[in-house]
Amino acid sequence: MPEIESCLIEPRRGRSDQPLPPSAIIVFSPEDLSYFLQCFSRPVSRPHRIYLSDIYTGEVGNTSVAIAGPMLGAPQTILVLERMIACGVRKVIAAGWCGSLLKNVRIGDIVLPTSAIPEEGTSAHYSLESLAPSGEMILSLRESLEDSGMSIHEGAVWSTDAPFRETFSKVRRFQSSGVLAVDMETSALFAVSKFRQIELAVILVVSDDLSGLKWVHGFRDPAFKQAREKVVRSTIDAICSAAESLGRD
């Protein structure tokens, strides 16, 4: 493994930052964040903010969980994740949305990324080797989704910083390689989780469709809303299962 060069600025827990539990969920949209917060068994606390995102902690059954959000794009997401790791987080599930690139991946379906193609600017500053999720975390997600009744796809996603530059040639190229979907954060999340040696996986709900080489949005589609609500429960079950394994380690 190559030697890691020291940086001028290292992520550290700030004086106003409270310790966070080892298990955490990252949520990108404000609407999904509200869904997650409603699932806590006891009232949540908001001990502090990290940059532009709120950090909540609460209990789900007997498991302490941190939830961070909302956020958008790889740079903001990684700034928050780095500080969360500095505050004690070790196992993470990121729950977001994606655009389908293949006709069989429909609005309201679920994508579990098993690899990522980086076209965002953050991951190159970490590691571009083996951009993949934690095996343990993606197994927890698979098990939590078993009885959901949703269509689930596993494979590669393309992550970009420039949604308005998803060109016809790029979409065709990624389609020909069997890439399932496009998002903005997955490749950077995988890069940082490997670099910092934490466990992380991503779950994405298909919100829009580019497979026909035109943009079809599904943000008001009932299937999209129903899938998001189911993903909240499955994500919480998965992070609690992962937390139990952490306690056995």
C-alpha positions in Angstrom: 0.0 0.0 0.0 1.5 3.4 -1.0 2.5 5.7 1.8 -0.2 8.2 2.8 1.0 11.8 2.5 0.1 14.1 5.4 -2.3 16.9 4.8 -2.3 20.5 6.0 -5.9 20.1 7.3 -7.0 16.9 9.0 -10.6 16.1 9.9 -11.0 16.6 13.6 -13.8 16.7 16.1 -14.5 20.3 16.9 -14.9 21.8 20.3 -18.6 22.1 19.8 -19.0 18.6 18.2 -20.4 15.9 20.4 -19.3 12.3 19.9 -21.5 10.3 17.5 -22.5 6.7 17.7 -20.6 4.2 15.5 -23.7 3.7 13.2 -24.9 6.4 10.9 -27.2 7.1 7.9 -26.5 9.8 5.4 -29.6 11.3 3.7 -29.5 13.7 0.7 -33.0 15.1 0.4 -34.9 17.1 3.0 -38.0 15.1 2.3 -36.3 11.7 3.0 -34.6 13.2 6.1 -38.1 13.9 7.5 -39.2 10.3 6.8 -36.1 8.9 8.6 -36.6 11.1 11.7 -40.2 9.9 12.1 -38.9 6.3 12.6 -37.0 6.9 15.8 -38.4 5.2 18.8 -37.7 8.2 21.0 -37.3 11.9 20.3 -34.1 12.8 18.4 -31.6 15.4 19.4 -29.8 17.7 17.1 -26.5 18.3 18.9 -24.8 20.3 16.1 -24.4 21.0 12.5 -21.6 20.0 10.2 -21.1 22.6 7.6 -24.6 22.9 6.0 -26.0 19.6 7.2 -27.9 18.9 10.4 -26.7 16.0 12.6 -29.3 14.1 14.6 -28.8 11.3 17.1 -31.5 9.0 18.4 -32.5 5.5 19.3 -34.1 2.8 17.1 -35.0 0.0 19.5 -31.7 -0.4 21.4 -29.5 1.0 18.7 -28.1 4.5 18.8 -28.0 6.0 15.3 -26.7 9.3 13.9 -28.5 10.8 10.8 -26.9 13.5 8.7 -28.6 15.6 6.0 -29.6 17.1 3.8 -26.7 17.4 1.4 -25.9 17.5 -2.3 -23.0 16.4 -4.4 -19.7 14.7 -3.6 -17.7 17.7 -2.1 -20.3 18.5 0.5 -21.1 14.9 1.3 -17.4 14.1 1.9 -16.8 17.1 4.0 -19.6 15.9 6.3 -18.6 12.3 6.2 -15.0 13.1 7.2 -16.1 15.0 10.2 -18.6 12.3 11.2 -15.8 9.8 11.1 -13.7 12.1 13.3 -16.6 12.1 15.7 -16.8 8.3 16.0 -18.8 7.0 13.1 -17.6 3.6 11.7 -20.6 2.1 9.8 -22.6 4.1 7.3 -25.4 3.7 4.9 -26.1 6.5 2.4 -29.7 6.7 1.1 -30.3 8.7 -2.1 -31.8 8.9 -5.6 -30.5 8.1 -9.0 -31.4 8.3 -12.7 -31.8 5.1 -14.6 -29.6 4.3 -17.7 -31.1 0.9 -18.6 -34.7 0.2 -19.7 -35.2 -2.6 -17.2 -34.3 -0.2 -14.3 -37.5 1.6 -13.8 -38.7 4.6 -11.7 -39.3 3.3 -8.2 -36.8 0.5 -8.5 -33.9 0.1 -6.1 -30.2 0.2 -7.1 -27.6 -1.2 -4.8 -24.2 0.0 -6.2 -21.5 -2.7 -6.2 -19.0 -0.4 -8.0 -18.8 3.2 -9.2 -17.4 5.1 -12.1 -16.0 8.4 -10.8 -16.7 11.6 -12.8 -16.8 13.8 -9.8 -13.9 15.7 -8.6 -13.5 14.4 -5.0 -12.6 10.7 -5.2 -9.4 11.3 -7.1 -7.9 13.0 -4.0 -8.4 9.7 -2.0 -8.2 6.4 -3.8 -9.5 5.2 -7.1 -8.8 1.6 -6.5 -11.7 -0.8 -5.9 -14.5 1.7 -5.6 -17.0 -0.7 -4.0 -19.1 -1.0 -0.9 -18.4 -2.9 2.3 -19.4 -6.5 1.8 -20.9 -6.6 5.3 -23.0 -3.5 4.8 -24.4 -4.4 1.4 -25.3 -7.9 2.8 -27.3 -6.1 5.6 -29.1 -4.1 2.9 -29.9 -7.2 0.8 -31.3 -9.0 3.8 -33.4 -6.0 4.9 -34.9 -5.7 1.4 -35.8 -9.4 1.0 -39.5 -9.0 1.8 -39.9 -5.5 0.5 -41.5 -6.6 -2.8 -39.4 -4.0 -4.7 -37.4 -4.6 -7.9 -33.7 -4.5 -6.8 -30.7 -4.1 -9.2 -27.0 -4.5 -8.3 -24.2 -3.3 -10.4 -22.2 -0.2 -11.4 -23.3 3.4 -11.2 -21.8 6.5 -12.7 -21.2 9.5 -10.4 -21.0 13.0 -11.8 -20.7 16.5 -10.5 -22.4 17.9 -13.6 -26.0 16.7 -14.1 -26.6 19.2 -16.9 -23.7 17.6 -18.8 -25.0 14.1 -19.0 -24.4 14.0 -22.7 -25.9 11.6 -25.3 -22.5 10.1 -26.0 -21.7 9.5 -22.3 -25.1 7.9 -21.6 -24.7 5.6 -24.7 -21.2 4.6 -23.6 -22.3 3.7 -20.0 -25.3 1.9 -21.3 -23.2 -0.3 -23.5 -21.1 -1.2 -20.4 -24.2 -2.2 -18.5 -24.0 0.7 -16.0 -27.3 0.8 -14.1 -27.7 4.5 -13.1 -26.2 7.9 -12.5 -25.9 9.8 -9.3 -23.6 12.5 -7.7 -22.0 10.9 -4.7 -21.5 7.2 -4.7 -18.0 7.0 -6.1 -16.7 9.5 -3.6 -18.4 7.7 -0.7 -16.7 4.5 -1.8 -13.3 6.2 -2.1 -13.4 7.8 1.3 -14.7 4.7 3.1 -11.8 2.7 1.7 -9.3 5.4 2.6 -10.6 5.9 6.1 -11.2 2.1 6.6 -14.9 2.3 7.6 -17.8 0.2 6.5 -20.2 1.8 4.0 -22.8 1.0 1.4 -25.3 3.0 -0.7 -28.9 2.5 -1.5 -30.6 4.5 -4.3 -34.2 4.9 -5.4 -34.7 5.4 -9.1 -36.2 8.9 -9.4 -35.9 9.6 -13.2 -35.1 7.8 -16.4 -32.5 8.5 -19.1 -32.6 5.1 -20.8 -34.5 6.3 -23.8 -32.1 9.2 -24.4 -34.6 11.7 -23.1 -35.2 12.8 -19.6 -38.3 11.4 -17.9 -38.7 12.5 -14.3 -40.6 10.5 -11.8 -40.5 12.7 -8.8 -44.3 12.7 -8.6 -44.7 9.1 -9.5 -46.5 7.1 -6.8 -44.0 4.2 -7.3 -41.1 6.6 -6.4 -42.8 7.8 -3.2 -43.7 4.3 -2.1 -40.2 3.1 -2.8 -38.7 5.9 -0.7 -40.9 5.1 2.2 -39.9 1.4 2.1 -36.2 2.2 1.7 -36.3 4.2 4.9 -37.5 1.2 6.9 -35.0 -1.2 5.1 -32.1 1.2 5.7 -32.9 1.5 9.4 -33.2 -2.3 9.7 -29.9 -2.7 7.9 -27.9 -0.2 10.0 -29.3 -1.7 13.2 -28.3 -5.2 12.0 -24.8 -3.9 11.3 -24.7 -2.2 14.7 -25.4 -5.6 16.3 -22.4 -7.1 14.5 -20.3 -4.2 15.7 -21.2 -5.0 19.2 -20.1 -8.7 18.7 -16.7 -7.7 17.2 
